[in-house]
Amino acid sequence: MPRDKNLIYYDNNFFNMHLAWQADYFEISSWINRNIKGEIFGDIGCGNGFIIRDLHKNFGKKVWGVDGAGVFKDFIDDSIKDMTKKVDLTGRHKLDKADVAICLEVAEHLPFESSSVLVDNIISTQAKIILFTAAHPGQYGLNHINLQPASFWEEKFRERGYKPDIGLSNKFKEELKWRLQHTPWYLDNFMVFEKL
């Protein structure tokens, strides 16, 4: 099984940096709760787990999350810790089922050759809806090694039977454009995909 050598970048400092952004993640999870139907939400590359924590604690959703970083569990809220596990996303996996799969700002941190593997891992959840963001060319960030235009990811999901929901993607950007104070890249990159 492949081992992601880039995981050395995702240490305590990386996860501590995200602590100050929790209000933004609450805005995102609240928007998801209002606009995306589903009972089970899976977060692929969940990081600190703020989105699934809020979906579970505040909105009663069933959740699970996976991440590859060695220390990520140290930053997961106790209320969802047993719903998360460590998974190397550069390797192929059959992930747990979900009605909605979430993968936000993960793809740019994985090698280019893992692009299709990541998408296949997301698809393995059999989700009807996928919420996806990935850093675009020129977007600054820690260890951004795979910057692709949105069309690159759209094509990969389209090949696997998912179409972009432009209206819902734009609704996210419009409704949260004044509410995300620390994480504007979500506004630039947010995409909703629906199973055909």
GIBEL-V295276 format. One record per backbone hydrogen bond with DSSP energy under -0.5 kcal/mol. NH is the residue of the N-H (numbers start at 1). CO is the residue of the C=O. E is the energy in kcal/mol with one decimal. If there is no record, write none. Layout:
# GIBEL-V295276
NH:CO:E ; NH:CO:E
This chain:
# GIBEL-V295276
5:3:-0.8 ; 7:4:-1.3 ; 8:5:-0.9 ; 9:6:-1.9 ; 10:7:-1.6 ; 11:9:-1.2 ; 15:11:-1.9 ; 16:12:-2.8 ; 17:13:-1.9 ; 18:14:-0.8 ; 18:15:-0.5 ; 19:15:-0.5 ; 19:16:-1.2 ; 20:17:-0.6 ; 21:18:-1.8 ; 22:19:-1.2 ; 24:21:-0.8 ; 25:21:-1.7 ; 26:22:-2.2 ; 27:23:-1.9 ; 28:24:-2.3 ; 29:25:-2.8 ; 30:26:-2.5 ; 31:27:-2.2 ; 32:28:-2.6 ; 33:29:-2.5 ; 34:30:-2.0 ; 35:31:-2.0 ; 36:32:-2.8 ; 37:35:-0.5 ; 41:62:-2.6 ; 42:100:-2.5 ; 43:64:-2.4 ; 44:42:-0.6 ; 44:102:-3.2 ; 45:43:-0.7 ; 45:66:-2.5 ; 46:43:-0.6 ; 46:66:-2.4 ; 49:46:-2.6 ; 53:49:-2.4 ; 54:50:-2.5 ; 55:51:-2.5 ; 56:52:-2.0 ; 57:53:-3.3 ; 58:54:-2.0 ; 59:54:-0.9 ; 60:56:-1.2 ; 61:55:-2.5 ; 62:39:-2.2 ; 64:41:-1.8 ; 65:83:-1.9 ; 66:43:-2.4 ; 67:85:-1.5 ; 71:10:-0.6 ; 72:69:-0.9 ; 74:71:-1.6 ; 75:72:-2.0 ; 76:73:-1.0 ; 80:77:-1.9 ; 81:77:-0.9 ; 83:80:-2.1 ; 84:81:-1.5 ; 85:65:-1.9 ; 87:67:-2.0 ; 89:87:-0.9 ; 91:88:-1.7 ; 95:93:-0.9 ; 98:125:-2.0 ; 99:40:-1.7 ; 100:40:-2.0 ; 101:129:-2.4 ; 102:42:-3.2 ; 103:131:-2.7 ; 105:103:-0.5 ; 105:133:-1.0 ; 106:133:-0.8 ; 107:133:-0.5 ; 109:106:-2.1 ; 110:107:-1.4 ; 114:111:-2.2 ; 115:112:-2.2 ; 118:114:-2.7 ; 119:115:-1.9 ; 120:116:-2.7 ; 121:117:-2.5 ; 122:118:-2.3 ; 123:119:-2.7 ; 124:120:-1.8 ; 125:122:-1.6 ; 126:123:-2.3 ; 128:99:-1.6 ; 129:99:-1.7 ; 130:193:-2.6 ; 131:101:-3.0 ; 132:130:-0.6 ; 132:191:-2.8 ; 133:103:-2.0 ; 139:136:-2.3 ; 144:141:-1.1 ; 145:108:-2.3 ; 145:143:-1.1 ; 146:108:-1.3 ; 148:135:-1.2 ; 148:146:-0.6 ; 152:149:-1.3 ; 153:149:-1.0 ; 154:150:-2.7 ; 155:151:-2.1 ; 156:152:-1.4 ; 157:153:-2.4 ; 158:154:-2.6 ; 159:155:-2.4 ; 160:156:-0.6 ; 160:157:-0.7 ; 161:158:-1.8 ; 162:157:-2.0 ; 163:194:-2.8 ; 165:192:-3.2 ; 166:164:-0.9 ; 169:165:-2.2 ; 170:166:-2.6 ; 171:167:-1.8 ; 172:168:-2.0 ; 173:169:-1.7 ; 174:170:-2.6 ; 175:171:-2.8 ; 176:172:-1.9 ; 177:173:-0.7 ; 179:176:-1.4 ; 180:176:-1.7 ; 181:179:-0.9 ; 186:183:-1.5 ; 187:184:-0.9 ; 188:184:-1.3 ; 189:185:-2.0 ; 190:186:-1.6 ; 191:132:-2.0 ; 193:130:-2.8 ; 194:163:-3.0 ; 195:128:-2.7 ; 196:161:-2.9
